[in-house]
Amino acid sequence: MDGAGARALRSHLNYIERTGTGETGDRAQLYSENGVEADKESFIARTEEDRHHFRFIVSPEDASELQSLRDYTRDLVREMERDLGAKLDWIAADHFDTGQPHTHLIIRGKRDDGTDLVIPRDYIARGLRERAQALVELELGPVSEIEGRNRMARMVTQERLTALDRSLFKRAQDGVVDLSEAYRKQSQWKGRLGRARLRYLSKLGLADPLGNGRWQIDGAVKATLQRMGERGDIVKALHGAMRENQAFRMMDANSIFDPTAAGAKPITGAILSKGVADDASDRAYIIIDSLDGKPVYANVGGIDQLPDYSTGQIVTASPANLSPRPSDRTIAKIAAVNDGRYSAALHMAADGRARPEFIQAHIRRLESLRRSGHTAREADGTWNIPKDYLSCAADFEKDAALTKPTEITTHSKLRLRQMTTAIGATWLDEHLRDSDDVPSARGFAIEVNDARNARRQFLVQHSFVRDGQRRLAQSTLDRLESRDLADAGQELSQSLGKVYRPTPNNGRINGAYTDAIDRPSGRYAVIERSKDFTLVPWRDVLERNRGKFVSGLIRGNRISWKLDKGRGITT
């Protein structure tokens, strides 16, 4: 429950109570030990000083046959309290949006006496599962042998990792599964199902018969089956998104965006849907209706990313940049001629034209790498830069890509149809500036071509371009943005009681960052002064300074921000 953990807890609770997961398709209801709806904000407030929290997914195989999944969960927590000898503070929600009803259970990391709650690993791995199973059997009775056989039989031809596979892996020695010895007479059916599963894995190229009931299994069979299962879930998500939006497209191997593939290229399009790929790890995804005429599934990292995306938004999915940044190369170059040391003074000596804000951006980069153990800072502010610093920087970027494997650029909050009549420099205008109509367009590209034609007509009617002009000039986009900001400034003047001043093309801007607004031209930060205010392109580095004084140096289309504590950021 460090800073990231606290944010993740809120994101997780927002996720589990989302609309569409309840028993009747509505919002899932959070509950706890009593009969009323649980107070999410109160639970979050109680966890602020906790060291950690626990998350469980409770998924009885016959959950749909239980009289009440909520009562079952409460009984399970009471069993945990008896086992752990402590009163637990918890919150939960039942989900019915998949073929397997299940419960998300979150438990605080504190006991009722205020000490840290520590749950033994063995209890999590086995004890709690046994308690949960016993409660199901108490209500529904034990699974009959016929039911058990039928369940395992269904696993024989599944292209995913199954319990039947795990039982076979336990019998393997040096990659060989030996089923030559007969099972006990009453369990011979297990041997038949095991051999049937191995024959199916052989068809998939994951097992080879050695004769006499012995099979060689591929060393990567477990990982391969897991990937096959994930791929099957992805295909289902793609079909579901197309069906829901009545956007039927042809799929191919490129319908799953792989940011790690050699030569992976950015994909641009409109968001069809979003969701969570894995409840256990909170991996989120979006599905993009791409300009290439096919739906594309993209892994965007944790569920905390999902609130930033909505259907209809125009986005670009790109591979995360795993290379050292230009600032890293500058740091390494300066350190190489200064016995492995870097500082603001050494940077200024190496480049007398470097602005303080520019140097501070390099120091901020080093702070990020220091927290990951790649660099060290002396008391005098000098940094010790290792000889393999560029490799360290690349490793840092690779680690970051594990939590956010795909970079998503949001071009506009507007839907494509809204852009055709918007007063502002939209993504559609950028498309008209940078490219011709999409030839032999399919799917979403057809909609883009239609929108381009409608946008041209609108701009002609409002005297932004002349009739017959195919491509837009950058000056047209500048006029559209200026008009958009003038309209926004006029609206804000009434609510703020201040005069709107357009931002100069070059020079310094000072004031308090007080708000962010979304306009057809994008998102803008409101910078207020005592008697007036201005609007500048918003950047996420400003958000941590909301309500604080900021200072920026404008040079063309770039702003170097001087934020609190003397930190400098160039955007």
KAUR-V89070 format. One record per residue. RES is the residue in one letter. OMEGA is omega in whole degrees, -180 to 180 (none if undefined). NEAR is the number of other ideal C-beta (glycine too) atoms within 12 Angstrom. D_LAST is the distance of its C-alpha to the last C-alpha in whole Angstrom. Layout:
BEGIN
res omega near d_last
RES OMEGA NEAR D_LAST
RES OMEGA NEAR D_LAST
END
This chain:
BEGIN
res omega near d_last
M 170 24 31
D -178 15 28
G -179 12 25
A -179 14 24
G 179 23 28
A 178 24 28
R -180 22 25
A 179 28 27
L 179 37 30
R 179 28 29
S -179 29 27
H 179 39 31
L 176 34 33
N -179 28 31
Y -173 37 32
I 177 39 35
E -175 31 36
R 178 28 34
T 176 16 37
G -178 23 39
T 180 29 40
G -174 23 43
E 179 20 46
T 178 13 47
G 179 13 43
D -178 14 42
R 176 23 39
A -177 34 40
Q 175 30 42
L 179 35 41
Y 178 32 44
S -172 29 45
E -180 24 49
N -172 12 50
G -177 12 51
V 179 11 48
E -177 19 44
A 180 29 42
D -178 19 40
K -176 29 36
E 178 17 35
S 179 18 38
F 179 31 38
I -180 29 34
A -179 16 35
R -177 27 37
T -171 32 35
E -178 22 33
E -179 17 35
D 178 27 36
R -177 20 35
H 169 22 35
H -178 34 36
F 175 35 38
R 177 32 38
F 167 32 41
I -179 31 42
V -172 40 45
S 177 30 47
P -178 32 50
E -180 24 52
D -176 26 54
A -178 30 52
S -180 21 53
E 178 18 56
L 180 28 56
Q 179 16 57
S 177 21 54
L 179 37 50
R 178 33 49
D 178 20 53
Y -180 36 53
T 178 41 49
R 177 28 51
D 180 27 54
L 179 38 52
V 177 36 50
R 176 20 53
E 178 25 54
M -179 35 51
E 178 23 52
R -179 15 55
D -175 23 54
L 178 26 52
G -179 16 54
A 172 25 51
K -175 21 50
L 174 33 47
D -171 33 44
W 178 40 43
I -174 40 41
A 175 40 42
A 178 41 41
D 179 37 43
H 180 36 42
F -175 25 44
D 176 27 42
T 178 22 43
G -178 13 46
Q 176 19 47
P -177 30 46
H -177 32 45
T 171 39 43
H -176 38 40
L 179 40 41
I -178 41 39
I 177 38 41
R 179 36 40
G 179 29 40
K 171 27 42
R -178 21 46
D 176 16 48
D 177 11 49
G 178 16 45
T -180 15 45
D 175 18 43
L 177 29 44
V 180 18 44
I -179 27 46
P -179 14 47
R -178 11 46
D 178 12 49
Y 178 22 50
I -175 21 46
A -174 11 47
R -174 14 51
G -178 21 52
L 178 28 50
R 179 22 51
E 177 19 54
R -179 29 54
A -180 36 52
Q -179 24 55
A 179 21 58
L 178 30 57
V -179 29 57
E 178 20 60
L -179 18 62
E -173 22 61
L -175 21 61
G -179 12 63
P 177 14 63
V 180 19 62
S 180 13 65
E -180 15 65
I 178 11 65
E 180 17 62
G 178 20 61
R -178 22 62
N 180 16 60
R -180 21 57
M 179 30 57
A 180 22 58
R -179 19 55
M -172 29 53
V -175 28 55
T 178 18 53
Q -180 23 50
E 177 25 47
R 179 28 45
L -176 27 46
T 175 29 49
A 177 23 51
L 177 35 54
D -178 37 52
R 178 20 51
S 177 23 55
L -180 38 55
F -180 28 53
K -180 14 55
R -174 28 58
A 173 25 56
Q -177 14 57
D 177 12 55
G -180 22 54
V 175 25 57
V -177 36 58
D 177 25 62
L -178 31 64
S 178 18 67
E -178 15 69
A 171 17 70
Y 174 19 68
R -172 10 70
K -178 9 73
Q -179 11 71
S -180 18 67
Q 180 17 68
W 178 24 66
K 178 28 63
G 179 27 64
R 179 21 64
L 178 31 61
G 179 40 59
R 178 30 61
A 179 27 60
R 180 40 56
L 176 37 57
R 179 23 58
Y 177 28 55
L 178 37 53
S 177 21 55
K 179 16 54
L -179 23 50
G -176 16 51
L 179 32 50
A 180 34 54
D 178 21 57
P 178 20 60
L -179 19 62
G 178 12 66
N 176 12 68
G -179 21 65
R -176 23 63
W 173 33 59
Q -180 23 56
I 180 34 53
D -179 24 50
G -178 15 48
A -174 16 44
V -179 33 46
K 180 24 45
A -180 16 41
T 179 23 42
L 177 33 44
Q 179 21 41
R 178 21 39
M 177 25 41
G 178 23 41
E -180 25 38
R 177 23 38
G 178 20 41
D 179 28 39
I 179 31 36
V 177 23 38
K 179 24 40
A 179 35 36
L 179 39 36
H 180 23 39
G 180 24 39
A 180 35 35
M 180 28 37
R -178 17 40
E -177 20 38
N -177 24 36
Q -179 10 39
A -174 32 37
F -175 20 39
R 175 33 38
M 178 17 39
M 173 28 38
D -177 15 38
A -179 15 36
N 178 25 33
S 172 32 33
I -176 33 31
F 179 39 28
D -177 25 28
P -179 31 25
T -178 17 27
A 178 14 29
A 180 8 29
G 178 10 27
A -177 23 26
K 179 19 24
P 179 26 22
I -180 37 24
T 177 35 23
G -180 44 25
A 180 44 26
I 176 41 26
L -179 39 30
S 177 34 30
K -179 34 29
G -180 37 31
V -176 36 31
A -175 32 33
D 180 23 34
D -175 29 35
A -177 16 36
S 178 19 32
D 177 31 31
R -177 31 29
A 179 37 27
Y 167 40 27
I 175 43 27
I -174 45 29
I 172 50 27
D -165 45 29
S 176 41 28
L 178 37 28
D 177 29 31
G 178 30 33
K 175 31 33
P -178 43 32
V 178 46 30
Y -178 44 30
A 176 49 26
N -176 41 26
V 178 39 23
G -176 33 24
G -178 31 25
I 178 37 26
D 178 27 23
Q -170 32 21
L -180 28 24
P -178 18 23
D -173 24 20
Y 175 32 22
S -177 21 25
T -180 25 28
G 178 30 27
Q 175 32 23
I -177 40 22
V 171 38 20
T 175 30 19
A -178 44 20
S 174 24 19
P 176 28 20
A 180 30 18
N -177 23 17
L -178 24 20
S 173 19 19
P -179 26 18
R 176 26 14
P 179 18 14
S 178 32 14
D -179 34 17
R 177 20 19
T 179 29 18
I -179 41 19
A -179 34 22
K -180 22 23
I -179 33 23
A -177 31 25
A -179 20 27
V -180 16 29
N 176 21 29
D 176 15 31
G -179 23 28
R 175 30 26
Y 174 40 23
S 178 27 22
A -179 31 20
A 179 21 23
L 177 29 23
H 180 36 20
M 179 19 21
A -180 17 24
A -178 24 23
D -177 17 20
G 180 10 21
R -178 11 19
A 179 25 16
R 179 25 14
P 180 24 14
E -180 31 11
F 179 28 10
I -180 36 14
Q 177 32 13
A 177 34 10
H 180 42 13
I 178 35 15
R 177 30 14
R 179 38 14
L 177 41 18
E 180 22 18
S 180 25 17
L 178 37 20
R -180 23 22
R 177 19 23
S 175 19 24
G -177 13 26
H -180 30 25
T 178 32 24
A -178 22 26
R 177 21 25
E -178 16 28
A -179 8 29
D 178 12 28
G 177 20 25
T -179 24 25
W 174 35 24
N -176 26 27
I -179 38 25
P -179 26 28
K 180 13 29
D -175 17 28
Y -178 35 24
L 175 27 23
S 177 19 25
C 180 30 24
A 178 34 20
A 177 24 22
D 178 23 24
F 179 31 21
E 178 29 19
K 178 23 23
D 179 21 23
A -179 22 20
A 178 24 21
L 180 20 24
T 177 23 23
K -172 28 21
P -177 33 22
T 175 38 20
E 179 27 17
I 176 36 17
T 178 24 15
T -176 30 16
H -177 32 17
S 172 35 18
K -177 30 21
L 170 33 23
R -176 26 26
L -178 36 27
R 179 21 30
Q -179 25 28
M -175 37 26
T -177 32 29
T -178 21 29
A 172 34 26
I -177 28 25
G 180 40 21
A -175 38 19
T 175 38 20
W 180 40 20
L 177 41 23
D 177 42 23
E 178 30 20
H 177 34 23
L 179 37 25
R -169 26 23
D -173 16 23
S 173 22 26
D 176 15 30
D -179 21 32
V -179 25 32
P -180 12 35
S -174 11 38
A 176 22 35
R 173 23 36
G -176 30 35
F -180 36 32
A 176 28 31
I 179 22 34
E 179 32 33
V 178 36 30
N 177 28 32
D 180 21 34
A 177 35 31
R -180 35 30
N 179 20 33
A 180 23 33
R 177 43 30
R -179 29 31
Q 180 20 34
F -178 27 32
L 175 38 30
V -179 19 34
Q -178 15 35
H 171 18 33
S 174 14 33
F 177 31 29
V 178 26 31
R -180 15 34
D 180 12 37
G 179 10 37
Q -176 18 33
R -179 19 32
R 178 22 28
L 174 30 26
A 179 20 24
Q 179 17 20
S 177 15 22
T 178 29 23
L 178 32 20
D 178 22 19
R 179 24 22
L 179 37 22
E 180 33 19
S 178 25 20
R 179 26 23
D -178 33 21
L 177 34 20
A 178 24 23
D 179 23 25
A 179 35 22
G 179 29 23
Q 179 19 26
E -178 18 27
L -180 29 25
S -179 22 26
Q -178 12 30
S -179 17 28
L -177 26 27
G -179 13 29
K -179 23 27
V 176 18 26
Y 177 29 23
R 177 25 21
P 179 26 19
T 178 31 15
P 178 16 16
N 178 15 15
N 179 15 14
G -177 18 15
R 178 22 14
I -179 33 14
N 176 25 16
G 180 31 17
A 175 26 18
Y -172 36 15
T -175 27 18
D 174 24 18
A -179 26 16
I 177 29 18
D 180 24 18
R 176 33 19
P 180 33 20
S 180 37 17
G 180 34 15
R -177 28 14
Y 177 35 13
A 177 38 13
V 179 38 16
I -175 42 16
E 170 32 19
R -173 22 21
S -175 13 25
K -179 14 26
D 179 23 23
F 176 36 20
T -180 38 17
L 179 40 15
V 177 41 11
P -178 30 9
W 172 29 9
R -175 25 7
D 180 17 10
V 179 28 9
L -169 35 10
E 180 20 13
R -180 19 15
N 178 28 15
R -178 22 17
G -178 18 19
K 178 23 18
F 176 23 17
V 179 40 14
S -178 31 13
G 177 36 10
L -176 27 10
I 175 26 10
R -178 19 11
G -179 12 11
N 179 16 9
R 177 21 6
I 174 37 5
S -175 32 6
W 171 43 8
K -174 33 11
L -176 30 12
D -179 21 16
K 174 16 18
G -178 18 16
R -180 28 13
G 179 32 10
I 175 35 6
T -180 31 4
T none 25 0
END
